[in-house]
């Protein structure tokens, strides 16, 4: 079981990893990120392009499950089981049943909805559940921050001020994926001071999400000591090429 290390104890992370985002909606690659390149207009071609570019890790999201309007588990399972790529899965992971389905697939990392913060006893029980399937389970907490509040994008539920909540995330969580809702999908650049403060407060490794528009954004996040970043619209719009992304991974 992976556990988070304090940034103060671990110092600068040795690696910075870029996670291209693949959003699944109605059993297809979501068009909500505005892709314009026909070569990556479907899931299979995108997966092939990622591998060909030398990228190895993917942020795979079930948008329908996230927004409680259905689910795409069959397709998610097919993608994970037939690809050589490493996946972290997101979207609607709010209960043991969903966690267990992904544990059976032995995914690289399961990104939990922030509602688990309100159920610390159940969060601790994930250790025992993990042990039933394999030894190297890894859990992240995926949180959206809007107007200084931690919220669940899918349900809209608000959990409290992020400065009060994130320092107390349990050690069963190895990574915290932080989406800046004010910039997500807008390609407006990242707020470096925002991520610098988060990285100083949490015990876990931090992955940035929201606003990445250029390679320079990724380089600056790496300088802050973050462990990685999720990139979506910048890929689909052609602002950043897959080869450029691969070169950022150090």
C-alpha positions in Angstrom: 0.0 0.0 0.0 1.4 3.3 -1.0 1.3 6.2 1.5 1.9 9.9 1.1 5.2 11.4 2.2 5.4 14.9 3.6 6.8 17.4 1.2 8.9 18.7 4.1 10.3 15.2 4.6 10.7 14.0 1.1 12.1 17.2 -0.4 11.9 17.7 -4.1 10.3 14.9 -6.0 12.7 13.1 -8.4 10.1 12.8 -11.2 7.5 15.1 -12.8 4.9 13.1 -14.6 2.4 14.4 -17.2 -1.0 12.7 -17.4 -2.9 13.2 -20.7 -6.6 13.2 -19.9 -9.0 10.9 -21.6 -12.6 11.7 -20.8 -15.2 9.0 -21.6 -18.8 10.1 -22.2 -21.6 7.9 -23.6 -18.9 5.2 -24.5 -16.9 7.7 -26.6 -14.1 10.1 -26.3 -15.7 13.3 -24.9 -15.7 16.3 -27.2 -16.0 18.7 -24.3 -12.3 19.5 -24.4 -12.7 20.8 -28.0 -10.3 18.6 -29.9 -9.7 19.7 -33.4 -7.3 17.1 -34.7 -9.0 14.3 -36.5 -6.1 12.0 -35.8 -7.0 11.9 -32.1 -10.8 12.0 -32.5 -11.3 8.5 -31.1 -10.0 6.6 -28.2 -8.0 3.9 -30.0 -6.1 6.4 -32.1 -5.4 8.6 -29.1 -4.1 5.7 -27.1 -1.8 4.7 -30.0 -0.6 8.2 -30.4 0.2 8.5 -26.7 2.3 5.3 -26.8 4.0 6.3 -30.0 5.0 9.6 -28.5 6.6 7.8 -25.5 4.0 8.8 -23.0 3.2 6.0 -20.5 0.6 7.3 -18.0 -3.0 8.3 -18.6 -5.7 10.1 -16.6 -8.9 8.1 -17.5 -12.2 9.7 -16.5 -15.8 8.3 -16.6 -17.7 11.5 -17.0 -21.1 9.9 -16.9 -20.4 8.2 -13.5 -19.0 11.4 -12.2 -22.2 13.3 -12.9 -24.5 10.4 -12.0 -26.0 10.0 -15.4 -24.8 6.4 -16.2 -21.4 4.7 -16.4 -18.9 3.5 -18.9 -17.3 0.7 -16.9 -17.3 -1.9 -19.7 -15.4 0.4 -22.0 -13.1 1.6 -19.2 -12.3 -2.0 -18.3 -11.6 -2.8 -22.0 -9.2 0.1 -22.3 -7.3 -0.8 -19.2 -7.1 -4.5 -19.8 -6.0 -4.3 -23.5 -3.5 -1.4 -23.2 0.2 -1.4 -22.1 -0.3 2.1 -20.7 -0.6 2.9 -17.0 -3.9 4.4 -15.8 -5.2 6.4 -13.0 -9.0 6.4 -13.0 -11.4 9.1 -12.0 -15.0 10.1 -12.0 -17.7 9.1 -9.5 -15.5 7.0 -7.2 -17.7 7.5 -4.2 -18.3 4.1 -2.7 -16.7 0.7 -2.1 -18.4 -0.9 -5.1 -16.8 1.4 -7.6 -13.4 1.1 -5.8 -13.6 -2.7 -5.8 -14.4 -2.8 -9.6 -11.2 -0.9 -10.3 -9.2 -2.9 -7.9 -10.1 -6.0 -9.8 -8.6 -4.4 -12.9 -5.4 -3.7 -11.0 -5.3 -0.1 -12.1 -2.3 2.0 -11.3 -4.1 4.5 -9.1 -7.7 5.1 -8.1 -8.8 8.7 -7.7 -11.4 9.1 -4.9 -14.1 11.7 -4.8 -13.7 14.2 -1.9 -16.8 12.9 -0.2 -14.5 10.3 1.3 -13.2 13.1 3.5 -16.5 13.0 5.4 -16.1 9.2 6.0 -12.7 8.7 7.6 -13.6 5.3 9.0 -14.5 4.0 5.5 -11.4 5.6 4.1 -9.3 3.5 6.4 -11.2 0.4 5.4 -9.8 0.7 1.9 -6.5 -0.8 3.1 -8.2 -4.1 3.9 -10.2 -4.0 0.7 -7.0 -3.4 -1.3 -5.3 -6.4 0.3 -7.9 -8.7 -1.1 -6.7 -8.0 -4.6 -3.1 -6.9 -4.8 -0.3 -5.4 -2.7 0.4 -2.2 -4.6 -2.9 -0.3 -4.4 -2.6 3.4 -4.7 -5.3 6.0 -3.9 -5.4 9.6 -4.7 -7.9 12.2 -3.7 -9.3 14.3 -6.6 -10.6 17.6 -5.3 -11.9 20.6 -7.2 -11.3 24.0 -5.6 -13.7 26.9 -6.3 -13.9 30.1 -4.3 -11.5 28.7 -1.7 -13.9 25.7 -1.1 -13.3 22.0 -1.7 -16.1 20.6 -3.7 -17.1 17.6 -5.8 -17.6 18.6 -9.4 -19.9 15.7 -10.1 -22.4 16.4 -7.2 -21.6 20.0 -6.5 -21.3 19.2 -2.8 -19.1 21.6 -0.9 -17.0 20.2 2.0 -15.3 23.3 3.4 -12.3 25.6 3.1 -9.4 24.0 1.3 -6.8 25.5 3.6 -8.5 23.8 6.6 -9.1 20.4 4.9 -6.1 19.5 2.9 -3.4 19.5 5.7 -5.4 16.7 7.3 -5.8 14.2 4.4 -5.1 10.7 5.8 -1.8 9.0 4.8 -3.6 6.2 2.9 -3.9 8.8 0.2 -0.6 9.0 -1.8 -1.5 11.9 -4.1 -3.8 14.9 -4.2 -5.1 15.9 -7.6 -6.1 19.5 -7.3 -8.3 21.1 -10.0 -8.5 24.9 -10.1 -12.1 25.3 -11.3 -11.5 28.9 -12.2 -9.1 27.9 -15.0 -10.1 24.3 -15.9 -10.7 24.0 -19.6 -9.9 27.6 -20.3 -6.2 27.2 -21.2 -5.5 30.4 -19.2 -2.3 29.2 -17.6 -1.8 27.9 -14.0 -1.8 30.0 -10.8 1.6 29.2 -9.5 1.1 30.8 -6.1 -2.0 28.6 -5.6 -0.1 25.4 -6.3 2.9 26.5 -4.3 0.7 27.0 -1.2 -1.0 23.7 -1.6 2.3 21.9 -2.0 3.5 23.4 1.2 0.4 22.4 3.2 -0.2 18.8 2.2 1.6 15.6 3.2 0.9 14.0 -0.1 2.3 14.5 -3.6 0.4 17.1 -5.6 -0.8 16.7 -9.2 -2.0 20.0 -10.8 -5.1 20.1 -13.0 -6.7 23.0 -14.7 -5.4 25.8 -17.0 -2.3 24.2 -18.5 -1.8 26.0 -21.8 1.9 25.6 -22.6 5.0 23.7 -21.9 6.2 26.6 -19.8 3.3 26.0 -17.4 4.5 22.4 -16.9 8.1 23.5 -16.4 7.1 26.0 -13.7 4.9 23.4 -11.9 7.9 21.1 -11.9 10.1 23.8 -10.4 7.6 24.1 -7.5 8.2 20.5 -6.6 4.8 19.1 -7.7 4.8 15.5 -8.8 2.9 16.0 -12.0 0.1 17.7 -14.0 -3.0 16.6 -16.0 -3.3 18.0 -19.4 -6.5 18.0 -21.5 -7.6 20.8 -23.7 -4.1 21.9 -24.6 -3.6 18.5 -26.2 -6.9 18.4 -28.1 -6.6 21.9 -29.3 -3.1 21.3 -30.6 -1.5 23.9 -28.3 0.9 21.2 -27.0 2.0 18.2 -29.0 2.3 14.8 -27.5 6.0 14.8 -28.2 6.5 18.0 -26.3 4.6 16.4 -23.3 6.8 13.4 -23.4 9.9 15.6 -23.2 8.7 17.2 -20.0 8.8 13.9 -18.0 12.0 13.8 -16.1 
